[in-house]
Amino acid sequence: MAPVTTEQDYDRLTEVKQFDESKIGVKGLLDSGITTIPRFFHHPPENLPGPKPKNRPRLTVPVIDLSGDRSTVVEQIRQSASTLGFFQIVNHRIPERVIESAVGSIKEFFEQPTEYKMRFYHREADKGAAYSTNFDLYLSKAACWRDTLQVVRVSPVELDWNAVPEICRVALAEWDKAVVGLGEELMSILCDGLGVKSEKLKELSCLEGRACVSHYYPPCPQPELTVGIASHTDPGVLTVLVQNEVGGLLQVKCGDDWADVEAVHGAIIINIGDMLQIMSNDEYKSVEHRVLANPAQRARVSIAVFFNASNRDKLYGPFPELISTTKPAVYQEFKYDDYMRRFFTKELGNTLTNFYKIDNTKA
């Protein structure tokens, strides 16, 4: 009979380290035939989704047609960015083939034999491409049920694409090229919505500091005990995300409830990051979101491109055009390098906006 592990003698760090050093990822655990998830994936009840209230309308994220009249699109996006912080776009001019190829190639990578993926498993995010489970694995109180492939510093430093797994290299490069044009268009629309110069975000290098992060959410044997990604806000300026057809898992905080981000064929999901909330002086909202653990038989796959400022030494804060005697600056100025250092030395889930608030400079 196996010994019973009590709270006093449970060594979480050792168990986490053994898992990390095995380099098999969550998919490897599933392939080993497990029927229960390791204890370090267990989340406290307050972090887990509760039962859905009966007789309450289902909340969903708006879908905006980008081919509409410019003034209409600006107003629709301004309204979504100012409230929910999330929206989906259709008729965005990125060929469906490009999206399907990128998502398909990522799925193919994660479903390769463990021995192949091990070659890319490490936690040095500045080395081109890194495959791992949870970037905050050693910082978080509970791990999340997903594996990740990060392709970082796509710009302004030229990426060595040879460091990216060959199986998804061409498709991700094509997706990155397409998403830059979309990012520029969206940033121009968002600036128009604020009443500032259309090129403002582009001039602040916000198109250049990109990171492409692909997540793989395999089926979970005990989805009621864990999550795919814990509730968090994104630290950057803007996030552009595509996913496969396995929907119903991505949720956005909406008051006391959670709105579902439906899997809309051909749509691209957009959300405001903490940096844009700060630069807009709280006009736009960076909202908490999460991914539930996958109870389905098929894996969910997503690819997120995080747009960040590339000039790490510049001071950032609210746009001067948005500050007045009636609307004073909500945030202090800071160097982006300091901002990102703080992000990567904390557990995912604690927003940085509060840290830089002028009336609350304590974390």
C-alpha positions as CSV (number, residue, x, y, z in Angstrom):
1,M,0.0,0.0,0.0
2,A,1.4,3.4,-1.0
3,P,2.2,5.8,1.9
4,V,-0.2,8.6,2.5
5,T,1.3,12.1,1.9
6,T,0.3,14.7,4.5
7,E,0.3,18.4,4.1
8,Q,3.4,18.6,6.4
9,D,5.6,16.2,4.4
10,Y,4.4,17.2,0.9
11,D,7.4,18.7,-1.0
12,R,5.9,20.7,-3.8
13,L,9.2,22.2,-5.0
14,T,10.8,18.7,-5.4
15,E,7.7,17.4,-7.3
16,V,7.7,20.5,-9.6
17,K,11.4,20.2,-10.3
18,Q,11.1,16.5,-11.1
19,F,8.4,17.3,-13.6
20,D,10.2,20.2,-15.1
21,E,13.4,18.2,-15.5
22,S,11.6,15.4,-17.2
23,K,10.8,17.8,-20.1
24,I,7.7,15.8,-21.0
25,G,5.2,18.6,-20.4
26,V,1.5,18.2,-19.7
27,K,0.9,16.3,-22.9
28,G,3.6,13.8,-21.8
29,L,1.8,13.3,-18.5
30,L,-1.4,12.6,-20.4
31,D,0.3,10.2,-22.9
32,S,1.7,8.3,-19.9
33,G,-1.9,7.2,-19.1
34,I,-2.5,9.1,-15.9
35,T,-6.1,9.3,-14.7
36,T,-5.4,11.8,-11.9
37,I,-3.4,15.0,-12.1
38,P,-0.3,15.7,-9.9
39,R,-1.0,17.6,-6.8
40,F,0.9,20.7,-7.8
41,F,-1.7,21.3,-10.5
42,H,-4.5,21.5,-7.9
43,H,-5.9,25.1,-7.6
44,P,-7.7,26.4,-4.4
45,P,-11.6,26.5,-4.8
46,E,-11.6,30.3,-5.1
47,N,-9.6,30.1,-8.3
48,L,-11.9,27.5,-9.9
49,P,-15.1,28.2,-11.9
50,G,-18.3,27.8,-9.8
51,P,-21.6,26.5,-11.1
52,K,-23.2,28.6,-13.8
53,P,-26.2,30.6,-12.4
54,K,-29.5,29.4,-13.8
55,N,-31.9,31.7,-15.7
56,R,-29.1,34.2,-16.4
57,P,-28.4,35.4,-20.0
58,R,-25.1,34.0,-21.3
59,L,-22.5,36.8,-21.8
60,T,-20.4,36.8,-24.9
61,V,-17.7,39.0,-26.4
62,P,-18.8,41.3,-29.3
63,V,-17.8,40.4,-32.9
64,I,-16.9,43.5,-35.0
65,D,-16.8,43.6,-38.8
66,L,-13.5,45.4,-39.7
67,S,-14.7,46.0,-43.3
68,G,-17.4,48.4,-42.2
69,D,-17.4,52.2,-42.4
70,R,-14.2,53.5,-40.6
71,S,-16.1,55.8,-38.2
72,T,-18.4,53.0,-37.3
73,V,-15.6,50.6,-36.7
74,V,-13.7,53.2,-34.6
75,E,-16.7,53.7,-32.4
76,Q,-17.4,50.0,-32.0
77,I,-13.8,49.2,-31.1
78,R,-13.6,52.2,-28.8
79,Q,-16.7,51.1,-26.9
80,S,-15.5,47.5,-26.5
81,A,-12.0,48.6,-25.5
82,S,-13.5,51.0,-22.9
83,T,-15.7,48.4,-21.3
84,L,-15.0,44.7,-21.8
85,G,-11.5,45.2,-23.1
86,F,-12.1,42.3,-25.5
87,F,-13.6,41.9,-28.9
88,Q,-13.4,39.7,-32.0
89,I,-12.9,40.9,-35.5
90,V,-14.0,39.4,-38.8
91,N,-13.3,40.5,-42.4
92,H,-9.7,41.4,-41.3
93,R,-8.1,40.6,-44.6
94,I,-5.7,38.0,-43.2
95,P,-6.3,34.9,-45.4
96,E,-7.9,32.0,-43.6
97,R,-5.2,29.8,-45.0
98,V,-2.5,31.7,-43.0
99,I,-4.4,31.3,-39.7
100,E,-5.2,27.6,-40.3
101,S,-1.7,26.8,-41.3
102,A,-0.2,28.5,-38.2
103,V,-2.7,26.8,-35.8
104,G,-2.3,23.5,-37.5
105,S,1.5,23.6,-37.4
106,I,1.5,24.4,-33.7
107,K,-0.9,21.5,-33.0
108,E,1.4,19.2,-35.0
109,F,4.4,20.3,-33.0
110,F,2.8,19.6,-29.6
111,E,1.6,16.2,-30.8
112,Q,5.1,15.1,-31.9
113,P,6.9,12.4,-29.8
114,T,8.2,13.7,-26.5
115,E,11.8,13.0,-27.6
116,Y,11.5,15.5,-30.5
117,K,10.0,18.2,-28.3
118,M,12.6,17.8,-25.6
119,R,15.2,19.4,-27.9
120,F,13.3,22.7,-27.5
121,Y,12.4,22.5,-23.8
122,H,14.1,25.2,-21.7
123,R,13.2,28.4,-19.7
124,E,15.5,30.9,-21.3
125,A,13.0,33.0,-23.1
126,D,15.6,35.1,-24.9
127,K,16.9,32.2,-26.9
128,G,14.6,32.3,-29.9
129,A,12.1,29.6,-29.2
130,A,11.3,27.9,-25.9
131,Y,9.0,25.0,-25.2
132,S,7.9,24.5,-21.5
133,T,5.0,24.2,-19.1
134,N,4.0,27.5,-17.4
135,F,6.6,30.3,-17.5
136,D,5.9,30.9,-13.8
137,L,6.0,27.2,-12.8
138,Y,8.4,27.9,-9.8
139,L,6.6,31.1,-8.8
140,S,3.0,30.1,-8.9
141,K,1.1,28.5,-6.0
142,A,-0.5,26.1,-8.5
143,A,0.4,25.0,-12.0
144,C,-2.0,25.2,-15.0
145,W,-2.9,22.4,-17.4
146,R,-1.2,23.6,-20.6
147,D,2.1,23.5,-22.6
148,T,3.6,26.5,-24.4
149,L,5.9,27.3,-27.2
150,Q,7.3,30.9,-27.1
151,V,8.9,32.6,-30.0
152,V,10.2,35.7,-28.4
153,R,11.7,39.0,-29.5
154,V,10.4,38.6,-33.0
155,S,11.2,42.3,-33.4
156,P,13.1,44.6,-33.2
157,V,16.0,42.1,-32.8
158,E,15.9,39.9,-35.8
159,L,14.9,36.4,-34.8
160,D,17.0,33.4,-35.7
161,W,14.2,31.4,-37.3
162,N,16.5,28.3,-37.4
163,A,15.9,28.2,-33.6
164,V,12.2,27.7,-34.2
165,P,11.0,24.0,-34.6
166,E,11.1,23.3,-38.3
167,I,7.6,21.8,-38.2
168,C,6.1,25.2,-37.5
169,R,8.8,27.6,-38.7
170,V,7.4,28.6,-42.1
171,A,3.8,28.9,-40.9
172,L,4.7,31.1,-37.8
173,A,6.9,33.4,-39.9
174,E,4.0,33.9,-42.4
175,W,1.6,34.5,-39.5
176,D,4.0,37.0,-37.9
177,K,4.3,38.9,-41.2
178,A,0.5,39.1,-41.6
179,V,-0.2,40.1,-38.0
180,V,2.1,43.2,-38.1
181,G,-0.2,44.8,-40.7
182,L,-3.3,44.0,-38.7
183,G,-1.6,45.3,-35.5
184,E,-0.8,48.6,-37.2
185,E,-4.4,49.0,-38.4
186,L,-5.9,48.2,-35.0
187,M,-3.5,50.6,-33.2
188,S,-4.5,53.4,-35.6
189,I,-8.2,52.7,-34.9
190,L,-7.6,52.6,-31.1
191,C,-5.7,56.0,-31.3
192,D,-8.5,57.5,-33.3
193,G,-10.9,56.3,-30.6
194,L,-8.8,58.2,-28.0
195,G,-8.7,61.4,-30.2
196,V,-4.8,61.2,-30.5
197,K,-2.6,61.1,-33.5
198,S,-3.3,57.8,-35.5
199,E,0.4,56.9,-35.6
200,K,1.0,57.6,-31.9
201,L,1.4,53.9,-30.8
202,K,3.5,53.1,-33.9
203,E,5.8,56.0,-33.2
204,L,6.2,54.7,-29.6
205,S,7.6,51.4,-31.1
206,C,4.6,49.4,-30.0
207,L,4.5,47.4,-33.2
208,E,8.1,46.3,-32.9
209,G,8.4,44.4,-29.6
210,R,6.5,41.3,-30.5
211,A,6.3,37.9,-28.8
212,C,4.4,34.9,-30.3
213,V,3.2,32.5,-27.6
214,S,1.4,29.3,-28.6
215,H,-0.6,27.3,-26.0
216,Y,-1.7,23.7,-26.2
217,Y,-4.5,22.6,-23.8
218,P,-4.8,18.8,-23.9
219,P,-7.7,17.0,-22.4
220,C,-7.6,17.1,-18.6
221,P,-8.5,14.0,-16.5
222,Q,-9.7,16.1,-13.6
223,P,-10.7,19.5,-15.1
224,E,-12.7,20.4,-11.9
225,L,-9.4,20.7,-10.0
226,T,-7.3,23.0,-12.2
227,V,-7.4,25.6,-14.9
228,G,-5.7,26.1,-18.3
229,I,-4.6,29.6,-17.5
230,A,-5.3,31.3,-14.2
231,S,-7.2,34.6,-14.2
232,H,-4.8,37.4,-15.3
233,T,-4.4,40.5,-17.4
234,D,-1.9,40.9,-20.3
235,P,1.1,43.2,-19.6
236,G,1.7,44.6,-23.1
237,V,-0.1,47.0,-25.4
238,L,-2.3,44.8,-27.4
239,T,-2.9,41.0,-27.8
240,V,-3.9,39.4,-31.1
241,L,-5.1,35.7,-30.7
242,V,-6.3,33.0,-33.0
243,Q,-7.5,29.6,-31.8
244,N,-8.9,26.3,-33.2
245,E,-12.5,25.2,-33.1
246,V,-12.4,23.9,-29.5
247,G,-14.3,26.8,-27.8
248,G,-16.0,27.4,-24.5
249,L,-12.8,27.6,-22.5
250,L,-11.6,31.2,-22.9
251,Q,-13.5,33.6,-20.5
252,V,-13.4,37.3,-19.8
253,K,-14.3,38.9,-16.4
254,C,-17.4,41.0,-16.8
255,G,-18.4,42.5,-13.4
256,D,-19.0,39.5,-11.1
257,D,-19.6,37.2,-14.1
258,W,-17.6,35.7,-16.9
259,A,-18.3,36.2,-20.6
260,D,-17.5,33.4,-23.0
261,V,-15.3,34.0,-26.0
262,E,-16.9,31.8,-28.6
263,A,-14.9,30.1,-31.3
264,V,-16.1,32.1,-34.3
265,H,-14.9,30.6,-37.6
266,G,-12.2,32.9,-39.2
267,A,-12.4,35.5,-36.4
268,I,-9.4,37.0,-34.5
269,I,-9.6,37.8,-30.8
270,I,-8.2,41.2,-29.7
271,N,-7.7,42.4,-26.1
272,I,-6.3,45.5,-24.5
273,G,-3.1,45.1,-22.4
274,D,-2.1,46.8,-19.2
275,M,0.3,49.1,-21.0
276,L,-2.5,50.5,-23.2
277,Q,-4.7,51.0,-20.2
278,I,-1.9,53.0,-18.6
279,M,-1.2,55.0,-21.8
280,S,-4.9,55.7,-22.3
281,N,-5.1,57.0,-18.7
282,D,-7.8,54.4,-17.9
283,E,-9.9,55.2,-21.0
284,Y,-9.3,51.6,-22.3
285,K,-9.5,48.6,-20.0
286,S,-7.2,45.7,-19.6
287,V,-9.5,43.0,-18.2
288,E,-8.9,39.8,-16.4
289,H,-9.4,36.6,-18.4
290,R,-8.8,32.9,-17.9
291,V,-8.9,29.6,-19.8
292,L,-10.7,26.7,-18.1
293,A,-9.1,23.2,-18.0
294,N,-10.1,21.2,-21.1
295,P,-12.8,18.6,-20.4
296,A,-13.1,17.7,-24.1
297,Q,-11.6,14.8,-26.0
298,R,-9.7,17.2,-28.4
299,A,-7.0,19.7,-27.5
300,R,-7.5,23.4,-27.7
301,V,-4.7,25.3,-29.5
302,S,-4.2,29.1,-29.5
303,I,-1.5,31.5,-30.8
304,A,-1.2,34.9,-29.1
305,V,1.0,37.7,-30.5
306,F,1.7,40.2,-27.7
307,F,2.6,43.7,-29.0
308,N,5.0,45.5,-26.7
309,A,7.1,48.6,-26.9
310,S,10.6,47.8,-28.2
311,N,12.3,50.9,-26.6
312,R,13.0,49.6,-23.1
313,D,14.8,52.7,-21.8
314,K,12.1,55.2,-22.7
315,L,9.7,56.5,-20.0
316,Y,6.1,55.5,-20.5
317,G,2.9,56.8,-18.9
318,P,-0.4,58.4,-19.8
319,F,-0.5,60.2,-23.1
320,P,0.0,64.0,-22.4
321,E,-3.0,64.8,-24.7
322,L,-5.3,62.9,-22.4
323,I,-4.2,64.7,-19.2
324,S,-6.1,67.8,-18.0
325,T,-7.1,69.5,-14.8
326,T,-10.4,67.6,-14.9
327,K,-8.7,64.3,-15.9
328,P,-5.3,64.2,-14.1
329,A,-2.8,61.4,-14.8
330,V,-3.8,58.2,-13.1
331,Y,-0.3,56.6,-13.5
332,Q,3.3,57.7,-12.9
333,E,5.9,57.4,-15.7
334,F,8.2,54.4,-15.7
335,K,10.8,52.7,-17.8
336,Y,9.5,49.7,-19.8
337,D,12.5,47.6,-18.8
338,D,11.5,48.0,-15.1
339,Y,7.9,47.2,-16.0
340,M,8.8,43.9,-17.7
341,R,11.3,42.9,-15.0
342,R,8.5,43.1,-12.5
343,F,6.1,41.1,-14.7
344,F,8.5,38.2,-15.1
345,T,9.4,38.0,-11.4
346,K,5.9,37.5,-10.1
347,E,3.2,34.9,-10.4
348,L,0.9,35.3,-13.4
349,G,-2.4,36.9,-12.3
350,N,-1.2,40.0,-10.4
351,T,-1.8,43.1,-12.6
352,L,0.9,45.7,-12.7
353,T,-1.5,48.7,-13.3
354,N,-2.0,49.1,-9.5
355,F,1.7,49.3,-8.9
356,Y,2.2,52.4,-11.0
357,K,-1.0,54.2,-9.9
358,I,-0.1,57.7,-8.6
359,D,-2.4,57.3,-5.6
360,N,-1.1,53.7,-4.9
361,T,2.5,53.0,-5.6
362,K,2.6,50.0,-3.3
363,A,2.2,46.6,-4.9
